[in-house]
Amino acid sequence: MPLTLATITPGEPEIFAAPQGEGPSAGLPCVFIRLSRCNLACQWCDTAYTWRFEGDNRPHRDAATYDRKANQVTLDELDAAARMASFGRRRLVITGGEPLLQGPALARMLGELPDLTVEIETNGTVDPHPLLDPFVDQYNVSPKLAHSGNPAELALIPERLDAWAADPRAWFKFVVADPADLTEILAIKRRHAIPAERIYLMPEGRDSGVLRERAHWLTQLCNEHGVKFTDRLHIHLHGDTRGT
């Protein structure tokens, strides 16, 4: 089965080279592939074009829907691998959408690539496919808090969070919109024994002004609780745009 990708422009798959903008490898040169489809629906999602197609009534604060034909494309795994190899980068970031929904196809794609450091960005609800997991060096796990609008029974699956906490390849990135969100984050940390050194807090926001304002109080909270802060470098550099 081919991969289902998001698009940069209609018909053009979202495969691009850029610095990683978030988390433990922020600033490193990477090649990115953005997959389409997601099993959650965050009301502040900045890639809603990967899942909120016409007829999808899941809530989003922009209330925008996207034409599936213009925003989704299928690509053979060999073709995807060749496109990524052409950038000559040594680090690959697989993002979405929710990439782990397409585990077997990703495994076939990675089997065609030279030895790369592979990151997968995931919402943490999907078990990595056994064919895919051996290829992955780093999981960037972003559990969705109550302010995302997702029901906890869908977004915070205890057995999956336990498994991620036990996996040293997994780093946790929590999106924070309000200081009160820290109460929920600390409860998740305690409940699932997540090491503080593998937790990043990231301000929610799609423009530099909002990110800078929230960074003032969020960095203080990170310092108080012994966790890391991560910015959104790509937003500061390019704004809320595709292919960055």
Residue pairs with C-beta under 8 A, 6 or more apart in sequence:
1 104
1 105
2 74
2 75
2 76
2 77
2 105
3 33
3 35
3 74
3 75
3 76
3 77
3 80
3 102
3 105
3 106
3 109
4 35
4 36
4 37
4 72
4 73
4 74
4 102
5 13
5 14
5 15
5 33
5 34
5 35
5 36
5 72
5 73
5 74
5 75
5 80
6 13
6 14
6 34
6 35
6 36
6 47
6 49
6 50
6 71
6 72
6 73
6 96
6 97
6 242
7 13
7 14
7 49
7 70
7 71
7 72
7 73
7 242
8 14
8 16
8 242
8 243
10 69
10 70
10 71
11 70
11 73
12 73
13 33
13 73
13 75
13 80
13 83
14 32
14 33
14 34
14 242
14 243
15 31
15 32
15 33
15 34
15 80
15 83
15 84
16 31
16 32
16 243
16 244
17 29
17 30
17 31
17 32
17 87
17 89
18 29
18 30
18 32
18 234
18 243
18 244
19 26
19 27
19 28
19 29
19 30
19 233
19 234
20 26
20 27
20 28
20 30
20 91
20 93
20 119
20 233
21 231
21 232
21 233
21 234
21 235
21 237
21 244
22 140
22 173
22 200
22 202
22 230
22 231
22 232
22 233
22 234
23 140
23 171
23 173
23 200
23 202
23 230
24 138
24 140
24 171
24 200
25 91
25 119
25 138
26 230
26 231
26 233
27 233
28 91
29 89
29 90
29 91
30 89
30 91
30 92
30 93
30 119
31 84
31 87
31 89
31 91
31 92
31 93
32 92
32 93
32 94
32 95
33 80
33 84
33 92
33 93
33 94
33 95
34 47
34 50
34 95
34 96
34 97
34 242
35 50
35 94
35 95
35 96
35 97
35 98
35 99
35 101
35 102
36 50
36 51
36 71
36 72
36 73
36 96
36 97
37 50
37 51
37 96
37 97
37 98
37 101
37 102
38 45
38 50
38 51
38 96
38 97
38 98
38 101
38 123
39 98
39 101
39 123
39 125
39 126
39 154
40 98
40 123
40 125
40 144
40 148
40 150
40 154
40 155
41 51
41 52
41 56
41 58
41 59
41 60
41 149
41 150
42 60
42 144
42 148
42 149
42 150
43 59
43 60
43 61
43 148
43 149
44 61
44 147
44 148
44 175
44 177
44 204
45 51
45 52
45 60
46 206
46 240
47 96
47 97
48 60
48 62
48 64
48 66
49 66
49 71
49 242
50 71
50 72
50 96
50 97
51 58
51 97
52 58
52 60
52 64
52 65
52 66
53 65
53 66
53 67
53 68
53 71
53 72
54 65
54 66
54 67
54 68
55 65
56 65
59 149
77 105
77 106
77 108
77 109
77 112
78 109
78 112
80 109
81 109
81 110
81 112
81 113
82 112
84 92
84 113
85 113
85 114
89 116
90 116
90 117
91 116
91 117
91 118
91 119
92 113
92 116
92 117
92 118
92 119
93 119
93 120
93 121
94 106
94 118
94 119
94 120
94 121
95 120
95 121
96 121
96 122
98 122
98 123
98 125
98 126
99 106
99 120
99 121
99 122
100 120
100 122
100 126
100 127
100 128
100 129
100 132
101 126
103 126
103 128
103 129
103 131
103 132
104 129
104 131
104 132
106 129
106 132
106 135
107 129
107 131
107 132
107 135
110 116
110 118
110 132
110 135
111 135
117 137
117 138
118 135
118 136
118 137
118 138
119 136
119 137
119 138
119 139
119 140
120 128
120 136
120 138
120 139
120 140
121 140
121 142
122 139
122 140
122 141
122 142
123 141
123 142
123 143
123 144
123 155
124 141
124 142
124 143
124 157
124 160
124 161
124 164
125 154
125 155
125 157
125 160
126 160
127 160
127 163
128 136
128 139
136 169
137 169
138 169
138 171
139 164
139 167
139 169
139 170
139 171
140 171
140 173
141 164
141 170
141 171
141 172
141 173
142 172
142 173
142 174
142 175
143 155
143 156
143 161
143 172
143 174
143 188
144 150
144 155
144 156
144 175
145 155
145 174
145 175
145 176
145 181
145 184
145 185
146 152
146 184
147 177
147 178
147 181
147 204
148 155
148 175
156 188
158 191
158 192
161 188
161 191
161 192
161 194
162 192
162 193
164 170
164 172
164 192
164 194
165 192
165 193
165 194
165 195
170 198
171 198
171 199
171 200
172 194
172 198
172 199
172 200
173 200
173 201
173 202
173 230
174 181
174 185
174 199
174 200
174 201
174 202
175 202
175 203
175 204
176 182
176 185
176 201
176 202
176 203
176 204
176 214
176 218
176 221
177 203
177 204
177 214
179 217
179 218
179 221
182 201
182 221
182 225
185 199
185 201
186 225
188 194
189 196
189 199
196 225
196 226
196 227
197 226
197 228
199 227
199 228
200 227
200 228
200 229
200 230
201 218
201 221
201 222
201 227
201 228
201 229
201 230
202 229
202 230
202 231
202 232
203 210
203 211
203 214
203 215
203 218
203 231
203 232
204 210
204 214
205 211
205 214
205 232
205 235
206 235
206 240
207 235
207 239
207 240
208 235
208 236
208 239
211 231
211 232
211 235
211 236
215 229
215 231
218 229
219 229
222 228
222 229
234 244
237 244
238 244
